[in-house]
Amino acid sequence: MCVSDAINVKKSSVLACVRSDTSSTNRYQSLENENTGVQEIREKYRIILDNFTLENIISLVESMTLLSINSDACLINIVEYFLKKALDDPLLAPEYAHVYLAMKNKEIQSGDYKKLNTSFTKLLINMCKDAFESMFDRKRIAAKERKQIESCKDKV
């Protein structure tokens, strides 16, 4: 092997490394762009829900349904914020019901080969169930602690 062959071998190995780095960079950039898109949609959704009033409900719901929600992460963030706002302001429950009716059919295909469906409704039901169960668990823990405290008072 002469010097020029060694240099060519070295160049090809360096180029292979550079090619693999650019492909991983492209994957990173696409993930970053996807995360940026999720953040942008989440911010738009938050702005819409934060400016929610009886007078502008129809136009805001229309703009919500036009948001391009195309990933699980985005849909999960939106449902979490929706539930938080609905629980924080129960006086607007009828309006949030209207938002739900507009968003209930929103589905995202996810998983391997896009075979699984994640829907607004499924996520909302699961989050409500988790919130309810955690409230029950907290009440049970508080009752147990109260019994322990009372039993300690009896001993003194």
ABEGO torsion letter per residue (X at the ends): XBAAAAAAAAAAAAAAAAAAAAAAAAAAAAAAAAAAAAAAAAAAAAAAAAABBAAAAAAAAAAAAABBBABAAAAAAAAAAAAAAAAABAAAAAAAAAAAAAAAABBBBBEBGGABBBBAAAAAAAAAAAAAAAAAAAAAAAAAAAAAAAAAAAAX
